Amino acid sequence: MAETYAGKVVLITGASAGIGRALALELAAERPRLVLAARDRERLDEVAAACRAAGAEATVIVADVGDEGSCRALIDGAIAACGTLDALVLNAGISMWARFAELQDLSIFERMVRVNYLGCVYLCAAALPHLRRSRGQIVGIASVAGLTGVPTRTGYAASKHAQVGFLDSLRIELLDTGVDVTVVAPDFVRSEIRERAIGADGRPLGHSPVQEAKVMSTEECARRIAAAMRRRRRQVILSARGRFGRWLRLVAPGVIDRIALRAIARGR
């Protein structure tokens, strides 16, 4: 195994479950110095213990990426614990699953933007001076919903479009600084994000509307993200459907609309 991250400080948000947890465990064998952040201390401690057993150092910091002060405290805590920062993985996020006309609480949109988009802005602002010094990297875990519209995900897709636009623009500003920006766009992944997705009444669904057994596992998703990180790729779309759709949208956008509608209806 190429040990790209041996001894490197890698901060992962949303590390207590799902893709963030799987990515931490995927990288752990390279013996990095992981900083694991999320809101759930108990689950973070469990992930940290598993990462240490695999050979990594692991520091746990409880943080809410939707709060600017918490984001700054997270970066300050990482620097205090490790002295530097080599990679910032922007993985924390929340989702929704409801048609716009059915929404009873429009504050869902503000919550999506604050966590999925502004959280990235806050963390990058605080981390950038350190990443410049280390000639490090920023990795944004976005979504295919950040590249095209998706029914029942209006607020989520809007926030992910904002995230992708921000990171693409930041990449250009950072040309020749040594800091690389990678945008990752997963399709459906077998994680807990849909059980926690916000429904029309503003509360978590509590169940997944997706055929979870038929979509990509978090472990496979993490392997692909780690490979993209090691190569410091510009962008990676993790499904054939997403890659094909990116091209097809340019020549037949109406077809992409139908594909998105069918994907949501089938839950895969």
C-alpha positions as a printed Julia matrix, in Angstrom:
268×3 Matrix{Float64}:
   0.0    0.0     0.0
   1.25   3.45   -0.88
   1.48   5.34    2.4
   0.66   8.78    1.05
  -0.72   9.93    4.4
   1.81   8.36    6.77
   2.4   10.94    9.5
   0.16  13.47    7.74
  -2.6   15.32    9.58
  -5.98  14.62    8.0
  -9.11  16.26    9.4
 -12.41  14.56    8.5
 -15.76  16.1     9.36
 -18.84  13.94    9.75
 -16.48  11.18   10.9
 -18.81   9.47   13.36
 -20.78   7.48   10.77
 -21.3    6.73    7.09
 -18.75   7.85    4.51
 -16.69   9.81    7.05
 -16.26   6.8     9.32
 -15.42   4.52    6.41
 -12.87   6.98    5.03
 -11.16   7.31    8.4
 -10.83   3.54    8.62
  -9.66   3.32    4.99
  -6.85   5.8     5.64
  -5.95   4.47    9.08
  -3.71   1.68    7.75
  -1.4    4.35    6.27
  -0.7    5.55    9.82
  -1.87   9.16    9.46
  -2.62  11.55   12.3
  -6.39  11.74   12.05
  -8.56  14.5    13.49
 -12.12  13.18   13.64
 -14.95  15.68   13.99
 -18.71  15.37   14.41
 -21.36  16.18   16.99
 -21.6   12.74   18.63
 -18.7   12.24   21.07
 -19.51   8.61   21.87
 -19.57   7.5    18.24
 -16.44   9.52   17.47
 -14.62   7.76   20.29
 -15.62   4.39   18.82
 -14.28   5.36   15.39
 -11.08   6.74   16.93
 -10.47   3.48   18.8
 -10.89   1.48   15.58
  -8.5    3.81   13.73
  -5.88   3.51   16.46
  -6.17  -0.27   16.31
  -5.43  -0.04   12.57
  -2.26   2.0    13.18
  -3.34   5.64   13.06
  -3.14   8.37   15.65
  -6.58   9.82   16.26
  -7.81  12.99   17.93
 -11.5   13.53   18.57
 -13.05  17.01   18.46
 -16.79  17.59   18.86
 -17.94  20.26   16.43
 -21.0   21.57   14.62
 -20.0   22.61   11.1
 -23.12  24.73   10.78
 -21.7   27.17   13.34
 -18.83  29.46   12.33
 -17.38  29.67   15.84
 -17.43  25.88   16.18
 -15.6   25.55   12.84
 -12.87  27.93   13.92
 -12.55  26.12   17.23
 -12.24  22.83   15.34
  -9.33  24.07   13.23
  -7.69  25.69   16.27
  -8.06  22.41   18.16
  -6.55  20.41   15.31
  -3.54  22.74   15.13
  -3.12  22.69   18.9
  -3.15  18.89   18.91
  -1.07  18.23   15.78
   0.81  21.43   14.93
  -0.15  21.42   11.26
  -2.85  20.41    8.79
  -2.24  18.5     5.54
  -5.73  17.55    4.38
  -9.19  18.91    5.13
 -12.01  16.52    4.21
 -15.35  18.32    4.09
 -17.71  15.4     4.54
 -20.32  16.47    7.12
 -23.74  17.01    5.62
 -27.48  16.6     5.97
 -30.1   15.63    3.41
 -33.82  15.94    2.75
 -36.46  13.81    1.04
 -39.68  15.63    0.19
 -41.24  17.36   -2.78
 -41.07  21.13   -2.55
 -44.86  21.56   -2.7
 -45.25  19.26    0.31
 -42.83  21.09    2.61
 -44.34  22.41    5.82
 -41.17  24.09    7.08
 -39.03  26.15    4.69
 -36.31  26.54    7.31
 -35.11  23.2     5.92
 -33.44  25.23    3.17
 -31.52  27.35    5.65
 -30.35  24.22    7.52
 -29.15  22.62    4.27
 -27.21  25.71    3.25
 -25.68  26.24    6.67
 -24.36  22.7     7.07
 -23.66  21.6     3.49
 -22.36  24.86    2.07
 -21.5   27.44    4.72
 -19.81  24.76    6.84
 -17.33  24.32    3.99
 -16.82  28.08    3.74
 -16.23  28.45    7.49
 -13.77  25.56    7.66
 -11.83  26.6     4.57
 -11.5   30.15    5.86
 -10.03  28.92    9.14
  -7.88  26.17    7.63
  -6.47  27.88    4.55
  -3.44  29.58    6.19
  -2.33  26.22    7.58
  -2.97  24.39    4.29
  -0.93  26.97    2.41
   2.02  26.34    4.69
   1.78  22.56    4.27
   0.89  22.74    0.55
  -2.01  20.53    1.54
  -5.35  19.65    0.05
  -9.06  20.26    0.42
 -11.45  17.4    -0.35
 -15.14  18.22   -0.65
 -17.57  15.29   -0.48
 -20.35  16.71   -2.61
 -22.93  14.67   -4.55
 -24.2   14.03   -8.06
 -27.05  16.21   -6.77
 -24.52  19.04   -6.83
 -24.15  18.59  -10.58
 -27.78  18.29  -11.67
 -31.27  18.78  -10.29
 -32.87  15.93   -8.34
 -36.58  15.72   -7.38
 -37.4   15.54   -3.64
 -33.95  17.02   -2.95
 -34.47  20.69   -3.87
 -32.8   22.1    -0.76
 -30.09  19.45   -0.71
 -29.27  19.86   -4.42
 -29.17  23.64   -4.07
 -26.74  23.45   -1.15
 -24.55  20.92   -2.97
 -24.52  23.08   -6.12
 -23.31  25.92   -3.89
 -20.64  23.69   -2.34
 -19.35  22.59   -5.75
 -19.36  26.15   -7.1
 -17.46  27.41   -4.06
 -14.81  24.67   -4.24
 -14.37  24.99   -8.01
 -13.88  28.74   -7.62
 -11.51  28.32   -4.68
  -9.43  25.85   -6.71
  -8.79  28.54   -9.31
  -7.78  31.06   -6.66
  -5.32  28.54   -5.23
  -3.54  27.77   -8.5
   0.23  27.84   -8.0
  -0.06  27.81   -4.19
   0.47  24.05   -3.88
  -2.98  23.59   -2.34
  -5.16  21.22   -4.38
  -8.95  21.0    -4.27
 -10.73  17.72   -5.01
 -14.5   17.55   -5.47
 -16.03  14.09   -5.01
 -19.56  13.42   -6.26
 -21.01  10.15   -4.91
 -24.32   8.75   -6.13
 -26.5    6.81   -3.66
 -24.29   5.28   -0.96
 -25.35   2.82    1.74
 -25.11   5.13    4.75
 -27.31   6.6     7.47
 -27.83   9.95    5.74
 -31.27   9.0     4.4
 -32.57   7.75    7.74
 -31.61  11.17    9.11
 -32.87  13.01    6.02
 -35.4   15.72    6.75
 -38.95  15.05    5.61
 -41.79  17.4     4.68
 -42.64  18.06    8.33
 -39.09  19.15    9.17
 -38.27  15.99   11.14
 -35.92  13.1    10.28
 -37.5   10.37    8.19
 -36.29   7.59   10.48
 -36.15   5.17    7.55
 -34.5    5.01    4.15
 -36.57   5.38    0.96
 -33.68   3.83   -1.0
 -33.03   0.13   -1.73
 -29.88   0.23    0.4
 -28.74  -3.3    -0.5
 -28.51  -2.27   -4.17
 -26.37   0.85   -3.83
 -22.65   1.42   -3.22
 -21.3    0.51    0.21
 -19.57   3.13    2.36
 -16.41   1.0     2.24
 -16.28   1.03   -1.56
 -17.06   4.74   -1.59
 -14.22   5.36    0.88
 -11.76   3.35   -1.22
 -12.56   5.45   -4.27
 -12.33   8.71   -2.34
  -8.97   7.71   -0.85
  -7.66   6.85   -4.33
  -8.75  10.27   -5.62
  -7.12  11.95   -2.63
  -3.8   10.2    -3.18
  -3.77  11.35   -6.81
  -4.99  14.83   -5.81
  -7.58  14.65   -8.56
  -9.62  17.67   -9.55
 -13.0   15.95   -9.61
 -14.26  12.39   -9.37
 -17.83  11.19  -10.01
 -18.34   7.84   -8.33
 -21.04   6.24  -10.49
 -21.23   5.39  -14.17
 -24.7    6.95  -14.2
 -23.29  10.19  -12.83
 -20.41  10.27  -15.33
 -22.71   9.52  -18.26
 -25.26  12.04  -17.02
 -22.62  14.77  -16.8
 -22.03  14.41  -20.55
 -25.63  13.75  -21.55
 -26.85  16.85  -19.75
 -24.97  18.97  -22.28
 -26.77  17.48  -25.28
 -30.08  16.14  -23.95
 -30.96  17.78  -20.61
 -34.56  16.59  -20.75
 -33.38  12.98  -20.74
 -31.38  13.64  -17.58
 -34.5   15.01  -15.91
 -36.29  11.73  -16.65
 -33.37   9.65  -15.43
 -33.29  11.61  -12.15
 -37.04  11.19  -11.7
 -36.83   7.45  -12.32
 -33.85   7.03   -9.98
 -35.74   8.63   -7.1
 -38.9    6.62   -7.85
 -36.93   3.35   -7.87
 -34.8    4.3    -4.87
 -31.51   3.24   -6.45
